[in-house]
Amino acid sequence: MAKDAATIGDFSVLPISIPPLPSFPRAVVHYLYVRRNEPKVPTPNDARSLFLTNVPVDSTEPHLRHLIASLVGAGRFESATFEDERHKPTVLENAQPAHAARLLAAHSKKRKRENEEAERAREEAAAQLPCTWTRPLRKSGSTAVVLLADEKSVNQVLKAIAKVHKSKKYPVWGVGENQEAVPPLGSVWLKAHNRLSYPDKDVLQAAVDAFSTLFAKKEQEAAEIAKRLRNEPDEDGFVTVTRGGRNAPASRNEAEEARRKMVEKQEKKREEMSNFYRFQLREKKKEEQAELVKRFDEDRKKIEAMRAKRGKFMPET
């Protein structure tokens, strides 16, 4: 990167000053790269979001809040989502039965009520094991998405970054006066991790019980879907072969009856579509005939005009 470059491609370069630490007693300059958030799949909040890359490894939401406040003042920052938090699978997604995951993904209801989603979120939160780290560390060069109050705030931040290069007064990396919001790193951080790695037995047992309940619930949902699929033939009239168990598959007569109903339904649909297509063909033929008549009249008028013009031609003497 060129020295003091203000932009690189679509990114604005934001130099920040990282204060000295006991382990490294010298201030250094770190470079953040900032641009408007333009994901491949658009979201309603893209206009008021910023995409940051090369965030420091000790980044937290309070750090980014303090950074935005130092550029455009307080009240503009709403939230921050880091790269390792955007696509983090739940504990159940990693451990649920493979056949249950396939059936639920393919045949479960897409839309759920808000209270059902809230209840499922509470169940999954209860099934999580206690966290063993008081504060995460980011991968080197990782990214984050910062959500601001409005689109005007995004423009103000980008303008403030441009002014930083002119004034040479770089924002200081930290959390400001609210130091208690971020747990410390170093030996205190490692000691806390060692302590949290041995949770209370009651807390651990409660998490295991909640996970077992949720796991069994998922299996029950998958079993109900499999039972329903045994009696429903697909578009070709075949009945899905699913894992058995105590619930016996549908009898041959039931399968044949279901297949007959499916065929009747398809025949009725095909007849309706056939009538619809017949109407379309009839209209298309009418349009083609009208176009032919129109072209014939145009050609006839051209020929008459040529004959009239040829009759008035007088050769030179």
Secondary structure, 3 states (H helix, E strand, C coil): CCCCCCEECCEEEEEEEECCECCECCCEEEEEEEEECCCCCCCCCHHHEEEEECCCCCCCHHHHHHHHHHHHCCCCEEEEEEHHHHCCCCHHHHHCCHHHHHHHHHHCCCCCCHHHHHHHHHHHHHHCCCCCCCCCCCCCCCEEEEEECCHHHHHHHHHHHHHHHHHCCCCECCCCCCHHHCCCCCHHHHHHHHHHCCCCHHHHHHHHHHHHHHHHHHHHHHHHHHHHHHCCECCCCCECCCCCCCCCCCCHHHHHHHHHHHHHHHHHHHHHHHHHHHHHHHHHHHHHHHHHHHHHHHHHHHHHHHHHHHHCCCCCC
